[in-house]
Amino acid sequence: MRNRFKKLLHTTAVRLSLRYSFLYILIFGLALLILYWFITSFVQEQIKVGLTREAKKIETIYRNGGITAIKNYILSHEQFKDQDHKYYLLVDKNGNVLSGDLKEWPSGLKTNEPIKNVWVAEKDIIGKVKDGDGLWPMLAVKLGNSKILIGQGIRGTEDTRETLFAIMAVIFCLIVIFLIVLGLSLGKTILRHAENIESACSSIIKGNISKRISISGRNDEFDIIAKHINAMLDELERFIKQSTETSNSIAHDLKTPLNRMRNRIEMVLLGKEENLLESFEKMAEDTDKMIKMINSLLEISQIETGVLRKNWGKVDISVLLKEAVDFYQPFAEEKGIDIIVNLENNLFVLGSAQLLSQSMLNILDNAVKYTQKNGKISVLAKRKNDFIFISICDNGPGVKEEEYGKITQKFFRLDKSRTLEGNGLGLSLVKAVVDLHKAKLIFKDNNPGLCVVLRFESNYV
Amino acid sequence: MKILLIEDDREGAKFVIKGLSQSGFVVDHALNGRDGLYLAMNNNYDLLIVDRMLPGVDGLSIIKMLRAANKNMQILILSALGNVDERVEGLKNGADDYLPKPYAFSELLARVEALLRRNRENPTSSLQVGDLKINFENYSVTRGGKKITLKPTEFRLLEYLMRHKGQVVTRTMLLENVWGYNFDPQTNVVDVHISRLRSKIDKGFGKELIKTVRGIGYKIEE
């Protein structure tokens, strides 16, 4: 539990949200302070305006009714004190109190001066105390020989200020709490997703390569990542399976001739072999076969990595195909197979003549091998739209459609072809070469037989 | 005939030197590129057999420097770098032949002999082995005065064999020189072509001229 909380604190979401909360709190706090300052200075201003107007009003009353009118005004104001918190003190020239709410004239307050903040203690006030100790804004006005002061009790404004401050503090705290909770819950969500991926990955690391990350179905960014990782794992698993199969096949295909050689050598060593020369010839053939297989494998993997694109040139594939057919013609004739050729001229592609020739030879080789005696092979090359098509079709036993994908795999051999010579790498090379040339390899049913079609984009017109 | 072998693999070199010496060649050996270049510059060899990846100076640089110094001995590259591009690169830089590793010694010997033969080769208007004759003036082939009609491929095959009269030529050499294929096809179609050629030039003429050399290739001789 503690561990998990520690982990949670370390999530990017939590760290980010805490970082931004802090920033937000700073900015918001500053904004609140400014607001607070504005409000209080607004209130101060209002007080000043109120005091000045009050002074004018009192001067007018004095002009019209003298000191008596002022006394009456002060008396009549008594009942409004609770609302406007205004206080008065009228004194004669000797400083004797004539009327008002304070016990004595505050020292330092002079008439005809701007508004001044004066300390007023509770004990200085006559009557019910409403506005306790504090700095009161005051203004003094001279009325003939007497003078009057008007003061603004600040308990009211002070209350407002405190309420405002309290409200702001509460909002501030709520926001901080909200941000932290938001950050933690975000972090928790992310952590849950991350742990989902993590547990799948650690299971895979432990060797369970078939394990996949579960997908929530919400199609959010975590689903997208999970789908990508799963697709990557699928590909990886396929690749691992394939390379295991390949290395098994290599081992198997090497073991057979090696065993044969070993037996032959034994016979020679035991002196049981009469025809030494023939025995050695057979062994040479076996080694040649093994070298050939390894060379083919190396070549295919080299082609697959695409390192062979330098030294490419403009190649007329109809010429290459014609040469390939000429090369295989005697072999086909021996089996009584007819090769029907129909080639358009000048079919240029950008590529490697050697690799393309080799591919065509491999396809022809299969066609001749799998076609029965007196069969027929048709070879066709033509341009159609933006493509150049080469097709080599036989009327042999053909390949089942569900096996089209398998016949280009390394070492894959159809059951019926196990007895024939070959290493199961021919079409793998064709596929690699075709991919290298960004062409397409298509298999079709020739009813009966197999059609192998190569489709090149025509680079040259 | 003097041959210089520049090869850093001691065991491999020992094997090649032994084989070539037994075939009557004089072989010098350099273990690195710098020594090899020095020997090649200061001696007159008929043939240089050079590995591509060498300590000191690499094989291709040696060839370039020798060609720049107008040394025109035959040069054969032996290399583990054997794909089409690397081969083309080697030949472009002045090598006369390219043999990828691993190779059979017989293949190397056949190529060495073919290269050394090339030196002495004169442009001829005809080739002859026993009573078999190619006349290049009218591209005709006769045996014992009797005209033989050959297809173009068969003609090129016979011409190559006859230019290397008495020498073993391997299937790979035939593929390279007659068809221009730098790879081994899945099936040994070369054998079929040879048997076709035999049926035309040997069948019914008593003495067989084209001989099979077990496990290696063919040769034509009287």
Chai-1 contact restraints between the chains, C-beta under 6 A:
chainA,res_idxA,chainB,res_idxB,connection_type,confidence,min_distance_angstrom,max_distance_angstrom,comment,restraint_id
A,E281,B,R214,contact,1.0,0.0,6.0,A-B,restraint_1
A,E281,B,G215,contact,1.0,0.0,6.0,A-B,restraint_2
A,A284,B,G215,contact,1.0,0.0,6.0,A-B,restraint_3
A,K292,B,D184,contact,1.0,0.0,6.0,A-B,restraint_4
A,Q302,B,N83,contact,1.0,0.0,6.0,A-B,restraint_5
A,L308,B,D85,contact,1.0,0.0,6.0,A-B,restraint_6
A,K310,B,D85,contact,1.0,0.0,6.0,A-B,restraint_7
A,N311,B,D85,contact,1.0,0.0,6.0,A-B,restraint_8
A,N311,B,V88,contact,1.0,0.0,6.0,A-B,restraint_9
A,P330,B,V192,contact,1.0,0.0,6.0,A-B,restraint_10
A,P330,B,H193,contact,1.0,0.0,6.0,A-B,restraint_11
A,P330,B,R196,contact,1.0,0.0,6.0,A-B,restraint_12
A,F331,B,V189,contact,1.0,0.0,6.0,A-B,restraint_13
A,F331,B,V192,contact,1.0,0.0,6.0,A-B,restraint_14
A,Q354,B,V84,contact,1.0,0.0,6.0,A-B,restraint_15
A,Q354,B,N182,contact,1.0,0.0,6.0,A-B,restraint_16
A,Q358,B,F183,contact,1.0,0.0,6.0,A-B,restraint_17
A,L361,B,P185,contact,1.0,0.0,6.0,A-B,restraint_18
A,N362,B,Q186,contact,1.0,0.0,6.0,A-B,restraint_19
A,D365,B,Q186,contact,1.0,0.0,6.0,A-B,restraint_20
A,D365,B,T187,contact,1.0,0.0,6.0,A-B,restraint_21
A,G422,B,Q186,contact,1.0,0.0,6.0,A-B,restraint_22
A,G426,B,Q186,contact,1.0,0.0,6.0,A-B,restraint_23
